[in-house]
Amino acid sequence: MKTILVTGGAGFIGTNFVYFMLKKYDDLKIINLDKLTYAGNLENLDPLKGEKRHEFVKGDICDRELVGKLVKGCDAIVNFAAETHVDRSILSAGEFIQTDVQGTFCLLEAAREAGIRRFVQISTDEVYGDAGDNPSSETDPLMPRSPYAASKTGADRLAFSYFTTYDLPVIITRCTNNLGPFQYPEKLIPLFVTNAIDDKQLPVYGSGKNTRDWIFVEDHCDAIDTVLHADDKHNGEVFNIGANKEFSVLEITSFILDYLKKPQSLIKHVEDRLGHVKRHAVTTGKIKDALGWKSKTSFDDAMGRTVQWYLDNESWWRRIKEKQEDYQKFMKEYYKNR
């Protein structure tokens, strides 16, 4: 049985990746390390209770002793663990630097000492900054525009340095915006879906014309699996991951309202986010040509499945929105003048 350490595996993308991999591979064991901060939710993993191929460990990737123990015997590491919300990084950047940069350093050191066969660093297209007129390619300069994006850029380049300096078999992925089940409801789509269900206003930053390339989270997981099993000749490389489906915030909002049969009057334009990037989009020709991967899920299907998941799992998000103190504190503070 092969063993991989998945960090941040109780968060949005990490949770989906754990399920994807365990379903696809019968001979795989996953050690799932998560600190269970506000966005990590152990409830996500309830169906895996009793599953011998999944071991959950509550802990911090900055804990070098713990990480060192867990890495022994693992074949690979997939590092999802990160502080991820741009809005939160604007209010408090320090936690992002600690987890995203220092935590990645601890993992890389442990991987180097243990002789890990593959280290996949989950980066983000946020590192490119604004895409401008053309989608960002892997060779474009990195111009992060938020503390979150800067912390991920630091981790991204730190991981690359461990390849060039120590020959650690690192591959870096930079994905566009994800949608799907288990996403914490401070983010755009789950926030708007759950607000609309309750007939609450949907706070659209500025004009709402900012665009993103949106990919279904299962497609992203499939791409990571492809990278994880890529030939060693790709060590040290960066692969963009995306669906080449760009939509504005207003288009996303309209889809949600139409699906839920809610009025457009729920849209409320609010003060724009500081440093708000107008466009995120990436080229995906490299991963298609080199590894044969491309996204499979249509945008309408992805959106429909996502909105329906929140309809079908109301108790999951209500426990967060109505009972989690951290969520309520952040929403009150961040939106108090909007």
C-alpha positions as CSV (number, residue, x, y, z in Angstrom):
1,M,0.0,0.0,0.0
2,K,1.3,3.4,-0.9
3,T,1.1,6.2,1.7
4,I,0.8,9.9,1.1
5,L,0.6,12.7,3.6
6,V,-2.1,15.2,2.7
7,T,-2.0,18.4,4.7
8,G,-5.1,20.5,5.1
9,G,-7.2,17.5,4.3
10,A,-10.2,18.7,6.3
11,G,-10.5,21.9,4.3
12,F,-12.4,22.5,1.0
13,I,-10.1,21.2,-1.7
14,G,-8.2,18.9,0.7
15,T,-11.4,17.1,1.7
16,N,-12.5,16.6,-1.9
17,F,-9.0,15.3,-2.8
18,V,-9.0,12.7,0.1
19,Y,-12.4,11.3,-1.2
20,F,-11.2,11.4,-4.8
21,M,-8.0,9.5,-4.1
22,L,-9.5,6.9,-1.8
23,K,-12.3,6.2,-4.3
24,K,-9.8,5.8,-7.2
25,Y,-7.1,3.7,-5.5
26,D,-7.7,0.6,-3.4
27,D,-4.0,0.3,-2.4
28,L,-3.6,3.8,-1.1
29,K,-3.3,5.0,2.5
30,I,-3.7,8.7,3.3
31,I,-2.4,10.4,6.5
32,N,-4.5,13.5,6.8
33,L,-2.9,16.3,8.8
34,D,-5.0,19.3,9.6
35,K,-4.9,22.0,12.4
36,L,-8.7,22.3,12.3
37,T,-8.6,26.1,12.3
38,Y,-11.9,27.9,11.5
39,A,-12.1,26.5,7.9
40,G,-11.0,23.0,8.7
41,N,-14.0,20.8,9.5
42,L,-13.7,17.3,10.9
43,E,-17.4,16.8,10.1
44,N,-16.4,16.7,6.4
45,L,-14.6,13.4,7.0
46,D,-17.4,11.6,9.0
47,P,-18.1,9.0,6.3
48,L,-14.4,7.9,6.6
49,K,-14.8,6.8,10.3
50,G,-13.5,3.2,10.4
51,E,-11.8,3.5,7.1
52,K,-8.4,1.9,7.7
53,R,-6.8,3.6,4.6
54,H,-7.5,7.0,6.1
55,E,-5.7,8.3,9.3
56,F,-6.6,11.7,10.6
57,V,-4.1,13.6,12.7
58,K,-4.9,17.0,14.3
59,G,-1.8,19.1,14.2
60,D,0.1,22.1,12.7
61,I,2.4,21.9,9.7
62,C,4.6,24.3,11.6
63,D,5.2,21.6,14.2
64,R,8.5,20.2,12.9
65,E,8.6,17.3,15.3
66,L,5.1,16.1,14.4
67,V,5.7,16.6,10.7
68,G,9.0,14.7,10.9
69,K,7.3,11.7,12.5
70,L,4.4,11.6,10.0
71,V,6.5,11.9,6.9
72,K,8.5,8.8,7.8
73,G,7.2,5.9,5.6
74,C,5.3,8.2,3.2
75,D,5.9,8.1,-0.5
76,A,4.6,11.6,-1.2
77,I,3.3,14.8,0.3
78,V,0.5,17.0,-1.1
79,N,0.5,20.3,0.6
80,F,-3.0,22.0,0.7
81,A,-2.5,23.5,4.2
82,A,-2.8,27.2,4.0
83,E,-4.6,30.3,5.1
84,T,-6.5,31.0,1.9
85,H,-9.0,33.9,2.1
86,V,-7.9,37.1,0.5
87,D,-10.3,39.2,2.6
88,R,-8.9,37.8,5.9
89,S,-5.3,38.4,4.7
90,I,-6.1,42.1,4.3
91,L,-7.2,42.3,7.9
92,S,-4.5,40.1,9.4
93,A,-1.5,39.1,7.3
94,G,0.7,37.5,10.0
95,E,-1.1,34.2,10.2
96,F,-0.8,33.8,6.4
97,I,3.0,34.2,6.5
98,Q,3.3,31.8,9.4
99,T,1.2,28.9,7.9
100,D,1.8,29.4,4.2
101,V,5.6,30.1,4.3
102,Q,6.9,28.8,7.6
103,G,4.6,25.7,7.4
104,T,5.8,24.9,3.9
105,F,9.4,25.2,5.0
106,C,8.8,22.7,7.8
107,L,7.2,20.3,5.3
108,L,10.0,20.7,2.8
109,E,12.7,20.1,5.5
110,A,10.9,16.9,6.6
111,A,10.5,15.7,3.0
112,R,14.2,16.3,2.4
113,E,15.3,14.4,5.5
114,A,12.9,11.5,4.7
115,G,13.7,11.2,1.0
116,I,10.2,11.8,-0.2
117,R,9.6,10.6,-3.8
118,R,7.2,13.5,-4.7
119,F,6.2,16.8,-3.1
120,V,3.3,18.6,-4.7
121,Q,3.0,22.2,-3.6
122,I,-0.5,23.5,-4.1
123,S,0.0,27.1,-5.2
124,T,-2.6,29.4,-6.8
125,D,-3.1,31.6,-9.9
126,E,-3.2,34.5,-7.4
127,V,0.6,34.6,-7.5
128,Y,0.4,36.1,-11.0
129,G,-1.6,39.1,-9.9
130,D,-3.9,40.6,-12.6
131,A,-3.9,38.5,-15.8
132,G,-4.6,41.6,-18.0
133,D,-5.3,41.0,-21.6
134,N,-3.9,37.5,-21.8
135,P,-4.2,34.5,-19.5
136,S,-1.2,33.9,-17.2
137,S,1.3,31.3,-18.3
138,E,3.8,29.4,-16.1
139,T,6.6,31.7,-17.3
140,D,4.9,35.0,-16.4
141,P,6.4,37.1,-13.6
142,L,4.8,36.7,-10.2
143,M,3.1,39.9,-9.1
144,P,0.9,39.0,-6.0
145,R,-1.6,41.8,-5.1
146,S,-2.7,40.7,-1.6
147,P,-0.9,39.4,1.5
148,Y,-2.5,36.0,0.8
149,A,-1.1,35.9,-2.7
150,A,2.3,37.0,-1.5
151,S,2.4,34.3,1.2
152,K,1.5,31.7,-1.4
153,T,4.2,33.1,-3.8
154,G,6.7,32.8,-1.0
155,A,5.8,29.1,-0.5
156,D,5.8,28.5,-4.2
157,R,9.3,29.8,-4.7
158,L,10.6,28.2,-1.5
159,A,9.4,24.8,-2.8
160,F,11.2,25.4,-6.1
161,S,14.3,26.3,-4.2
162,Y,14.3,23.0,-2.5
163,F,14.3,21.4,-6.0
164,T,17.2,23.5,-7.3
165,T,19.2,23.3,-4.1
166,Y,18.5,19.8,-2.7
167,D,17.1,18.1,-5.8
168,L,13.9,17.5,-3.8
169,P,11.3,16.1,-6.3
170,V,8.9,19.1,-6.2
171,I,6.1,19.9,-8.6
172,I,4.1,23.1,-8.2
173,T,0.5,23.6,-9.3
174,R,-1.2,26.9,-9.8
175,C,-5.0,26.5,-10.0
176,T,-7.8,29.0,-10.7
177,N,-10.9,29.5,-8.6
178,N,-12.6,26.3,-7.4
179,L,-16.2,25.6,-6.8
180,G,-17.9,22.5,-5.3
181,P,-18.9,20.9,-2.0
182,F,-17.5,21.6,1.4
183,Q,-16.3,25.2,0.7
184,Y,-16.4,27.4,3.7
185,P,-19.2,29.9,3.4
186,E,-17.1,33.1,3.6
187,K,-16.1,32.5,-0.1
188,L,-18.1,34.0,-3.0
189,I,-20.2,31.0,-4.2
190,P,-21.2,29.4,-0.8
191,L,-21.7,32.8,0.7
192,F,-24.1,33.9,-2.1
193,V,-25.9,30.5,-2.2
194,T,-26.5,30.4,1.5
195,N,-27.5,34.1,1.7
196,A,-29.9,33.7,-1.2
197,I,-31.5,30.6,0.4
198,D,-32.3,32.9,3.4
199,D,-33.3,35.9,1.2
200,K,-30.4,37.9,2.4
201,Q,-28.5,40.4,0.3
202,L,-25.5,39.3,-1.8
203,P,-22.6,41.7,-1.3
204,V,-21.0,42.2,-4.7
205,Y,-17.7,44.1,-4.7
206,G,-17.7,47.2,-6.8
207,S,-19.1,46.8,-10.3
208,G,-19.1,43.0,-10.1
209,K,-17.4,42.8,-13.5
210,N,-14.2,41.2,-12.1
211,T,-13.7,37.8,-13.8
212,R,-12.2,34.5,-12.8
213,D,-11.7,31.1,-14.5
214,W,-13.8,28.6,-12.6
215,I,-13.0,24.9,-12.2
216,F,-15.0,22.2,-10.5
217,V,-13.1,20.9,-7.5
218,E,-13.2,17.3,-8.7
219,D,-11.4,18.3,-11.9
220,H,-8.8,20.0,-9.8
221,C,-8.3,16.9,-7.8
222,D,-7.9,14.8,-10.9
223,A,-5.2,17.2,-12.1
224,I,-3.3,17.0,-8.8
225,D,-3.5,13.2,-9.1
226,T,-2.1,13.4,-12.6
227,V,0.8,15.6,-11.4
228,L,1.4,13.3,-8.4
229,H,2.0,10.4,-10.7
230,A,3.9,12.4,-13.4
231,D,7.3,11.2,-14.6
232,D,10.4,12.3,-12.7
233,K,11.5,14.4,-15.6
234,H,8.8,16.9,-14.6
235,N,10.4,17.5,-11.2
236,G,10.9,21.2,-10.6
237,E,8.2,22.3,-13.0
238,V,5.1,24.4,-12.6
239,F,1.7,23.4,-14.0
240,N,-1.2,25.8,-14.4
241,I,-4.6,24.1,-13.8
242,G,-7.9,25.6,-15.0
243,A,-11.0,25.0,-17.0
244,N,-10.8,28.0,-19.4
245,K,-14.3,29.1,-18.3
246,E,-14.2,32.8,-17.3
247,F,-17.2,34.4,-15.7
248,S,-17.7,37.6,-13.8
249,V,-19.0,37.9,-10.3
250,L,-22.3,39.2,-11.6
251,E,-22.7,36.2,-14.0
252,I,-22.0,33.9,-11.1
253,T,-24.5,35.7,-9.0
254,S,-27.2,35.6,-11.7
255,F,-26.7,31.8,-12.1
256,I,-27.2,31.3,-8.3
257,L,-30.3,33.5,-8.2
258,D,-31.9,31.9,-11.3
259,Y,-31.2,28.4,-9.9
260,L,-32.8,29.2,-6.6
261,K,-35.6,31.2,-8.2
262,K,-34.6,34.3,-6.2
263,P,-35.0,37.9,-7.3
264,Q,-32.1,40.0,-8.7
265,S,-33.0,42.6,-6.1
266,L,-31.0,40.6,-3.6
267,I,-27.8,41.9,-5.3
268,K,-26.1,44.7,-3.3
269,H,-23.1,46.5,-4.7
270,V,-20.6,47.3,-1.9
271,E,-17.3,49.0,-1.5
272,D,-14.6,47.2,-3.6
273,R,-12.0,45.0,-2.0
274,L,-8.5,46.6,-1.6
275,G,-6.2,45.5,-4.4
276,H,-9.0,43.7,-6.1
277,V,-7.7,41.8,-9.2
278,K,-9.8,42.4,-12.3
279,R,-9.1,39.1,-14.0
280,H,-7.6,35.7,-13.0
281,A,-7.1,33.3,-15.9
282,V,-4.4,30.8,-16.8
283,T,-3.2,29.0,-19.9
284,T,-3.5,25.2,-19.6
285,G,-1.7,24.1,-22.7
286,K,1.4,22.8,-20.8
287,I,-0.4,20.3,-18.5
288,K,-2.5,19.1,-21.5
289,D,0.5,18.6,-23.8
290,A,2.9,17.2,-21.2
291,L,0.6,15.2,-19.0
292,G,-2.6,14.7,-21.1
293,W,-4.9,16.4,-18.6
294,K,-7.8,18.7,-19.2
295,S,-10.9,19.6,-17.2
296,K,-14.1,17.5,-17.9
297,T,-17.0,19.2,-16.1
298,S,-19.0,21.8,-17.8
299,F,-19.6,25.1,-16.0
300,D,-23.4,24.7,-15.8
301,D,-23.0,21.2,-14.4
302,A,-20.4,22.3,-11.9
303,M,-22.5,25.2,-10.7
304,G,-25.7,23.2,-10.6
305,R,-24.0,20.4,-8.5
306,T,-22.5,23.0,-6.2
307,V,-25.6,25.0,-5.5
308,Q,-27.6,21.7,-5.0
309,W,-25.0,20.5,-2.5
310,Y,-25.6,23.5,-0.3
311,L,-29.4,23.0,-0.6
312,D,-29.0,19.3,0.4
313,N,-26.6,20.0,3.2
314,E,-28.2,22.9,5.0
315,S,-27.3,21.7,8.5
316,W,-23.6,21.7,7.5
317,W,-23.4,25.4,6.6
318,R,-25.9,26.6,9.2
319,R,-23.7,25.3,12.0
320,I,-20.9,27.5,10.6
321,K,-22.9,30.6,9.8
322,E,-25.1,30.6,12.9
323,K,-23.0,29.0,15.6
324,Q,-19.3,29.5,14.7
325,E,-18.0,32.5,16.6
326,D,-15.0,33.0,14.2
327,Y,-17.3,33.2,11.2
328,Q,-19.6,35.7,12.8
329,K,-16.8,37.9,14.1
330,F,-15.1,38.0,10.7
331,M,-18.3,38.8,8.7
332,K,-19.2,41.5,11.1
333,E,-15.8,43.1,11.1
334,Y,-15.1,42.9,7.4
335,Y,-18.6,44.0,6.1
336,K,-19.3,46.5,8.9
337,N,-18.7,49.5,6.5
338,R,-20.2,47.8,3.5
